[in-house]
Amino acid sequence: MIFNPNSTGNARERAEELRDELAERTPDLPVELIPTEHAGHGRELAERAAATGAPLVISVSGDGGYSEVVDGIMRSGSDRAVAAVLAAGNANDHRRATREQPLADAVVAGEVTRIDLLRLTVGTGDAARTQWAHSYIGLGLTPIVAIDLEKGSKGSLREIVTVVRTFARFRPFPLDLAQGGRVRLDSLLFANIDRMAKYATLSDDGTPDDGLFEVVSIPHTSKLRVLLTALRAITRGLGPQPTARTFAFTTVKPTPMQVDGEVLEVPAGTPVTVDIAPAALATIR
């Protein structure tokens, strides 16, 4: 179990509780708790663990910590390592969207399934960088809000204040689409699950094992319309959304992107491809 000792969700305590429960129910199962020491450390630890045998690597974290673990497992090249997440973060979107039973029950049952992953490729040729996402990749409002939340502090009222402040000063961003044409957007989201940000429902039937991802886009429009779209996502959902297996574009300006809970800065003039990797990750739910 990999956990962030400075997590907002009491990750250490949650990890210790799961360890103690598993010790009672499966006493022959070796369990190791490993704290992360810096940003990106979860990726390193997961890659190292996945390289040997067939471990179950549990991220005791929110979406960002789990993203590091998933990315580390995929970088190891192992097809035997299994991933899982014990929710201990702020949003915990992935766990809420995929949970089928308490994690201790899932570990004891040992029933492994496979889910799709989003594969983000930034750049081309030898300079290309690949990163994997379990839930979503966002441009526009999504990463901008995430950056401001990290600069400030979390908590329902403070989050609302941050979102309102960010929304008031947000500006649209341009992209050159691979299929031709420049667009100006307020938000672009590639989703492997049907929800995000704790409260928003992105689509009616998006699942992480259908070989597709949803493309949720908001062309540049008035701030009132963007606000109404956000309210609809929170109250009744956005309804059916277009789906794709791949989507490519080139940034026009430096553009932040949010990969699950992690924000990346993509330079201007960079080719970017998002595609689906069907059944790429073994997991328990």
Secondary structure, 3 states (H helix, E strand, C coil): CEECCCCCCCHHHHHHHHHHHHHHHCCCCCCCCEECCCCCHHHHHHHHHHCCCCCEEEEEECHHHHHHHHHHHHHHCCCCCEEEEEECCCCCHHHHHHCCCCHHHHHHHCCCEEEEEEEEEECCHHHCEEEEECCEEEEEHHHHHHHHHHHCCCCHHHHHHHHHHHHHHCCCEEEEECCCCEEEEEEEEEECCCEECCCEECCCCCCCCCCCEEEEEEECCCHHHHHHHHHHHHHCCCCCCCEECEEEEEECCCEEEEECCEEEEECCCCEEEEEEEEEEEEECC
